[in-house]
């Protein structure tokens, strides 16, 4: 926090931020879905693409069109 804030205010702000992060995580699970893929995804861990859990309750879905291979440089364009 900024040195310009009184300690009690900085503590209150830090606590509010921590609480917001906890609440946001409690709203999970969160799913990162590819846009405009060749097949629609469902936002569950049982999606056809076998999504990967990258953090607690954060799932990344795999695109069918192979765009991730291009993005990682494994496939030439």
N, CA, C and O atoms as a GROMACS GRO file, in nm:
protein
  308
    1UNK      N    1   0.083  -0.119   0.000
    1UNK     CA    2   0.000   0.000   0.000
    1UNK      C    3   0.087   0.125   0.000
    1UNK      O    4   0.206   0.119   0.030
    2UNK      N    5   0.027   0.234  -0.033
    2UNK     CA    6   0.099   0.360  -0.041
    2UNK      C    7   0.144   0.407   0.096
    2UNK      O    8   0.074   0.388   0.195
    3UNK      N    9   0.263   0.469   0.100
    3UNK     CA   10   0.314   0.525   0.226
    3UNK      C   11   0.233   0.646   0.269
    3UNK      O   12   0.244   0.690   0.384
    4UNK      N   13   0.152   0.702   0.180
    4UNK     CA   14   0.071   0.821   0.211
    4UNK      C   15  -0.052   0.788   0.294
    4UNK      O   16  -0.113   0.877   0.353
    5UNK      N   17  -0.089   0.661   0.300
    5UNK     CA   18  -0.209   0.620   0.372
    5UNK      C   19  -0.176   0.590   0.518
    5UNK      O   20  -0.070   0.535   0.548
    6UNK      N   21  -0.268   0.625   0.609
    6UNK     CA   22  -0.249   0.584   0.748
    6UNK      C   23  -0.250   0.432   0.757
    6UNK      O   24  -0.316   0.365   0.677
    7UNK      N   25  -0.176   0.377   0.853
    7UNK     CA   26  -0.164   0.231   0.866
    7UNK      C   27  -0.299   0.162   0.876
    7UNK      O   28  -0.320   0.058   0.813
    8UNK      N   29  -0.390   0.218   0.956
    8UNK     CA   30  -0.520   0.152   0.973
    8UNK      C   31  -0.599   0.150   0.842
    8UNK      O   32  -0.673   0.055   0.816
    9UNK      N   33  -0.586   0.255   0.759
    9UNK     CA   34  -0.656   0.258   0.632
    9UNK      C   35  -0.593   0.158   0.534
    9UNK      O   36  -0.664   0.088   0.462
   10UNK      N   37  -0.461   0.152   0.533
   10UNK     CA   38  -0.392   0.056   0.446
   10UNK      C   39  -0.430  -0.086   0.484
   10UNK      O   40  -0.452  -0.170   0.396
   11UNK      N   41  -0.438  -0.114   0.614
   11UNK     CA   42  -0.478  -0.248   0.658
   11UNK      C   43  -0.621  -0.279   0.614
   11UNK      O   44  -0.650  -0.390   0.569
   12UNK      N   45  -0.710  -0.182   0.626
   12UNK     CA   46  -0.849  -0.202   0.587
   12UNK      C   47  -0.859  -0.230   0.437
   12UNK      O   48  -0.934  -0.318   0.395
   13UNK      N   49  -0.784  -0.155   0.357
   13UNK     CA   50  -0.786  -0.176   0.212
   13UNK      C   51  -0.729  -0.313   0.178
   13UNK      O   52  -0.785  -0.384   0.095
   14UNK      N   53  -0.618  -0.350   0.242
   14UNK     CA   54  -0.559  -0.483   0.217
   14UNK      C   55  -0.656  -0.594   0.253
   14UNK      O   56  -0.668  -0.692   0.180
   15UNK      N   57  -0.724  -0.580   0.365
   15UNK     CA   58  -0.822  -0.681   0.406
   15UNK      C   59  -0.937  -0.688   0.306
   15UNK      O   60  -0.986  -0.798   0.276
   16UNK      N   61  -0.982  -0.574   0.256
   16UNK     CA   62  -1.091  -0.572   0.158
   16UNK      C   63  -1.049  -0.642   0.029
   16UNK      O   64  -1.127  -0.716  -0.031
   17UNK      N   65  -0.925  -0.617  -0.014
   17UNK     CA   66  -0.875  -0.682  -0.136
   17UNK      C   67  -0.867  -0.833  -0.115
   17UNK      O   68  -0.910  -0.910  -0.201
   18UNK      N   69  -0.813  -0.876  -0.002
   18UNK     CA   70  -0.803  -1.020   0.026
   18UNK      C   71  -0.941  -1.084   0.029
   18UNK      O   72  -0.959  -1.195  -0.022
   19UNK      N   73  -1.038  -1.016   0.089
   19UNK     CA   74  -1.174  -1.069   0.095
   19UNK      C   75  -1.233  -1.079  -0.045
   19UNK      O   76  -1.298  -1.179  -0.078
   20UNK      N   77  -1.212  -0.978  -0.129
   20UNK     CA   78  -1.265  -0.980  -0.265
   20UNK      C   79  -1.205  -1.096  -0.344
   20UNK      O   80  -1.276  -1.162  -0.420
   21UNK      N   81  -1.075  -1.121  -0.327
   21UNK     CA   82  -1.011  -1.233  -0.397
   21UNK      C   83  -1.070  -1.365  -0.350
   21UNK      O   84  -1.098  -1.453  -0.431
   22UNK      N   85  -1.089  -1.380  -0.218
   22UNK     CA   86  -1.148  -1.504  -0.166
   22UNK      C   87  -1.289  -1.524  -0.221
   22UNK      O   88  -1.325  -1.635  -0.261
   23UNK      N   89  -1.369  -1.416  -0.223
   23UNK     CA   90  -1.506  -1.427  -0.273
   23UNK      C   91  -1.508  -1.462  -0.421
   23UNK      O   92  -1.591  -1.541  -0.466
   24UNK      N   93  -1.418  -1.402  -0.496
   24UNK     CA   94  -1.412  -1.431  -0.640
   24UNK      C   95  -1.377  -1.578  -0.662
   24UNK      O   96  -1.436  -1.644  -0.747
   25UNK      N   97  -1.281  -1.630  -0.586
   25UNK     CA   98  -1.244  -1.771  -0.599
   25UNK      C   99  -1.360  -1.860  -0.555
   25UNK      O  100  -1.381  -1.967  -0.613
   26UNK      N  101  -1.435  -1.818  -0.453
   26UNK     CA  102  -1.547  -1.898  -0.407
   26UNK      C  103  -1.657  -1.907  -0.512
   26UNK      O  104  -1.738  -2.000  -0.509
   27UNK      N  105  -1.661  -1.812  -0.604
   27UNK     CA  106  -1.761  -1.813  -0.710
   27UNK      C  107  -1.729  -1.916  -0.817
   27UNK      O  108  -1.812  -1.944  -0.904
   28UNK      N  109  -1.609  -1.974  -0.812
   28UNK     CA  110  -1.562  -2.066  -0.916
   28UNK      C  111  -1.647  -2.190  -0.922
   28UNK      O  112  -1.744  -2.201  -0.847
   29UNK      N  113  -1.616  -2.282  -1.006
   29UNK     CA  114  -1.495  -2.284  -1.086
   29UNK      C  115  -1.502  -2.186  -1.204
   29UNK      O  116  -1.610  -2.149  -1.249
   30UNK      N  117  -1.384  -2.147  -1.251
   30UNK     CA  118  -1.371  -2.056  -1.364
   30UNK      C  119  -1.322  -2.136  -1.484
   30UNK      O  120  -1.235  -2.222  -1.471
   31UNK      N  121  -1.379  -2.107  -1.601
   31UNK     CA  122  -1.343  -2.178  -1.723
   31UNK      C  123  -1.299  -2.079  -1.830
   31UNK      O  124  -1.369  -1.982  -1.859
   32UNK      N  125  -1.182  -2.105  -1.888
   32UNK     CA  126  -1.130  -2.025  -1.999
   32UNK      C  127  -1.160  -2.104  -2.125
   32UNK      O  128  -1.104  -2.211  -2.148
   33UNK      N  129  -1.250  -2.049  -2.208
   33UNK     CA  130  -1.298  -2.119  -2.328
   33UNK      C  131  -1.245  -2.052  -2.454
   33UNK      O  132  -1.240  -1.929  -2.460
   34UNK      N  133  -1.206  -2.129  -2.555
   34UNK     CA  134  -1.165  -2.069  -2.682
   34UNK      C  135  -1.286  -2.008  -2.754
   34UNK      O  136  -1.394  -2.067  -2.756
   35UNK      N  137  -1.268  -1.890  -2.811
   35UNK     CA  138  -1.374  -1.826  -2.889
   35UNK      C  139  -1.379  -1.885  -3.028
   35UNK      O  140  -1.276  -1.918  -3.086
   36UNK      N  141  -1.499  -1.898  -3.081
   36UNK     CA  142  -1.521  -1.939  -3.220
   36UNK      C  143  -1.448  -2.068  -3.257
   36UNK      O  144  -1.391  -2.078  -3.366
   37UNK      N  145  -1.448  -2.165  -3.168
   37UNK     CA  146  -1.384  -2.293  -3.198
   37UNK      C  147  -1.473  -2.372  -3.296
   37UNK      O  148  -1.587  -2.334  -3.320
   38UNK      N  149  -1.421  -2.479  -3.350
   38UNK     CA  150  -1.495  -2.562  -3.446
   38UNK      C  151  -1.612  -2.636  -3.381
   38UNK      O  152  -1.706  -2.678  -3.449
   39UNK      N  153  -1.605  -2.651  -3.251
   39UNK     CA  154  -1.711  -2.720  -3.176
   39UNK      C  155  -1.735  -2.642  -3.047
   39UNK      O  156  -1.641  -2.591  -2.988
   40UNK      N  157  -1.860  -2.633  -3.004
   40UNK     CA  158  -1.893  -2.561  -2.882
   40UNK      C  159  -1.841  -2.636  -2.760
   40UNK      O  160  -1.840  -2.759  -2.756
   41UNK      N  161  -1.798  -2.559  -2.660
   41UNK     CA  162  -1.751  -2.614  -2.534
   41UNK      C  163  -1.860  -2.598  -2.428
   41UNK      O  164  -1.946  -2.510  -2.440
   42UNK      N  165  -1.855  -2.682  -2.327
   42UNK     CA  166  -1.942  -2.663  -2.210
   42UNK      C  167  -1.852  -2.627  -2.093
   42UNK      O  168  -1.742  -2.681  -2.078
   43UNK      N  169  -1.898  -2.536  -2.011
   43UNK     CA  170  -1.811  -2.486  -1.904
   43UNK      C  171  -1.815  -2.575  -1.779
   43UNK      O  172  -1.857  -2.534  -1.671
   44UNK      N  173  -1.768  -2.700  -1.800
   44UNK     CA  174  -1.748  -2.793  -1.690
   44UNK      C  175  -1.616  -2.865  -1.713
   44UNK      O  176  -1.559  -2.859  -1.823
   45UNK      N  177  -1.568  -2.932  -1.611
   45UNK     CA  178  -1.444  -3.008  -1.626
   45UNK      C  179  -1.467  -3.137  -1.704
   45UNK      O  180  -1.372  -3.211  -1.731
   46UNK      N  181  -1.591  -3.165  -1.740
   46UNK     CA  182  -1.624  -3.284  -1.819
   46UNK      C  183  -1.647  -3.252  -1.966
   46UNK      O  184  -1.705  -3.333  -2.038
   47UNK      N  185  -1.603  -3.136  -2.012
   47UNK     CA  186  -1.615  -3.096  -2.152
   47UNK      C  187  -1.542  -3.198  -2.240
   47UNK      O  188  -1.449  -3.264  -2.194
   48UNK      N  189  -1.585  -3.211  -2.364
   48UNK     CA  190  -1.527  -3.306  -2.460
   48UNK      C  191  -1.378  -3.283  -2.481
   48UNK      O  192  -1.307  -3.376  -2.520
   49UNK      N  193  -1.327  -3.161  -2.456
   49UNK     CA  194  -1.188  -3.128  -2.484
   49UNK      C  195  -1.092  -3.167  -2.372
   49UNK      O  196  -0.971  -3.145  -2.384
   50UNK      N  197  -1.143  -3.223  -2.264
   50UNK     CA  198  -1.061  -3.258  -2.148
   50UNK      C  199  -0.980  -3.139  -2.096
   50UNK      O  200  -0.857  -3.139  -2.104
   51UNK      N  201  -1.049  -3.037  -2.044
   51UNK     CA  202  -0.980  -2.917  -1.998
   51UNK      C  203  -0.878  -2.947  -1.888
   51UNK      O  204  -0.888  -3.047  -1.817
   52UNK      N  205  -0.781  -2.857  -1.876
   52UNK     CA  206  -0.674  -2.872  -1.778
   52UNK      C  207  -0.700  -2.776  -1.662
   52UNK      O  208  -0.728  -2.658  -1.684
   53UNK      N  209  -0.690  -2.827  -1.540
   53UNK     CA  210  -0.702  -2.740  -1.422
   53UNK      C  211  -0.564  -2.678  -1.396
   53UNK      O  212  -0.472  -2.747  -1.355
   54UNK      N  213  -0.552  -2.546  -1.420
   54UNK     CA  214  -0.423  -2.479  -1.406
   54UNK      C  215  -0.403  -2.420  -1.266
   54UNK      O  216  -0.290  -2.394  -1.226
   55UNK      N  217  -0.510  -2.401  -1.194
   55UNK     CA  218  -0.511  -2.356  -1.055
   55UNK      C  219  -0.634  -2.416  -0.992
   55UNK      O  220  -0.718  -2.474  -1.062
   56UNK      N  221  -0.647  -2.403  -0.860
   56UNK     CA  222  -0.769  -2.451  -0.797
   56UNK      C  223  -0.889  -2.381  -0.861
   56UNK      O  224  -0.900  -2.259  -0.858
   57UNK      N  225  -0.979  -2.462  -0.918
   57UNK     CA  226  -1.104  -2.413  -0.978
   57UNK      C  227  -1.084  -2.320  -1.098
   57UNK      O  228  -1.174  -2.242  -1.129
   58UNK      N  229  -0.970  -2.326  -1.164
   58UNK     CA  230  -0.949  -2.252  -1.289
   58UNK      C  231  -0.914  -2.353  -1.397
   58UNK      O  232  -0.809  -2.418  -1.391
   59UNK      N  233  -1.002  -2.367  -1.497
   59UNK     CA  234  -0.988  -2.467  -1.602
   59UNK      C  235  -0.966  -2.400  -1.736
   59UNK      O  236  -1.033  -2.302  -1.769
   60UNK      N  237  -0.871  -2.452  -1.813
   60UNK     CA  238  -0.844  -2.402  -1.948
   60UNK      C  239  -0.885  -2.511  -2.047
   60UNK      O  240  -0.838  -2.625  -2.040
   61UNK      N  241  -0.972  -2.474  -2.140
   61UNK     CA  242  -1.022  -2.568  -2.239
   61UNK      C  243  -0.934  -2.565  -2.363
   61UNK      O  244  -0.879  -2.462  -2.401
   62UNK      N  245  -0.922  -2.682  -2.426
   62UNK     CA  246  -0.834  -2.698  -2.544
   62UNK      C  247  -0.914  -2.676  -2.672
   62UNK      O  248  -1.023  -2.731  -2.687
   63UNK      N  249  -0.862  -2.594  -2.763
   63UNK     CA  250  -0.934  -2.570  -2.888
   63UNK      C  251  -0.920  -2.687  -2.985
   63UNK      O  252  -0.813  -2.748  -2.996
   64UNK      N  253  -1.026  -2.717  -3.056
   64UNK     CA  254  -1.026  -2.824  -3.155
   64UNK      C  255  -0.953  -2.781  -3.282
   64UNK      O  256  -0.898  -2.865  -3.354
   65UNK      N  257  -0.952  -2.651  -3.310
   65UNK     CA  258  -0.894  -2.604  -3.435
   65UNK      C  259  -0.741  -2.594  -3.434
   65UNK      O  260  -0.681  -2.554  -3.534
   66UNK      N  261  -0.677  -2.629  -3.323
   66UNK     CA  262  -0.532  -2.634  -3.318
   66UNK      C  263  -0.462  -2.502  -3.298
   66UNK      O  264  -0.340  -2.495  -3.312
   67UNK      N  265  -0.534  -2.395  -3.267
   67UNK     CA  266  -0.472  -2.263  -3.253
   67UNK      C  267  -0.366  -2.259  -3.145
   67UNK      O  268  -0.272  -2.180  -3.154
   68UNK      N  269  -0.380  -2.343  -3.044
   68UNK     CA  270  -0.280  -2.343  -2.936
   68UNK      C  271  -0.145  -2.391  -2.987
   68UNK      O  272  -0.041  -2.348  -2.936
   69UNK      N  273  -0.143  -2.479  -3.086
   69UNK     CA  274  -0.017  -2.526  -3.143
   69UNK      C  275   0.054  -2.413  -3.218
   69UNK      O  276   0.176  -2.402  -3.212
   70UNK      N  277  -0.022  -2.330  -3.288
   70UNK     CA  278   0.037  -2.214  -3.355
   70UNK      C  279   0.090  -2.114  -3.252
   70UNK      O  280   0.200  -2.061  -3.267
   71UNK      N  281   0.010  -2.090  -3.148
   71UNK     CA  282   0.048  -1.992  -3.046
   71UNK      C  283   0.175  -2.033  -2.972
   71UNK      O  284   0.253  -1.948  -2.930
   72UNK      N  285   0.196  -2.162  -2.957
   72UNK     CA  286   0.316  -2.212  -2.889
   72UNK      C  287   0.432  -2.233  -2.985
   72UNK      O  288   0.541  -2.272  -2.943
   73UNK      N  289   0.409  -2.209  -3.115
   73UNK     CA  290   0.515  -2.224  -3.214
   73UNK      C  291   0.544  -2.367  -3.254
   73UNK      O  292   0.647  -2.394  -3.314
   74UNK      N  293   0.455  -2.458  -3.221
   74UNK     CA  294   0.476  -2.600  -3.254
   74UNK      C  295   0.431  -2.635  -3.395
   74UNK      O  296   0.472  -2.736  -3.450
   75UNK      N  297   0.346  -2.550  -3.454
   75UNK     CA  298   0.294  -2.574  -3.588
   75UNK      C  299   0.324  -2.451  -3.674
   75UNK      O  300   0.298  -2.339  -3.630
   76UNK      N  301   0.377  -2.469  -3.794
   76UNK     CA  302   0.401  -2.352  -3.879
   76UNK      C  303   0.268  -2.295  -3.930
   76UNK      O  304   0.170  -2.368  -3.943
   77UNK      N  305   0.268  -2.167  -3.957
   77UNK     CA  306   0.145  -2.104  -4.008
   77UNK      C  307   0.130  -2.123  -4.156
   77UNK      O  308   0.032  -2.076  -4.214
   0.00000   0.00000   0.00000
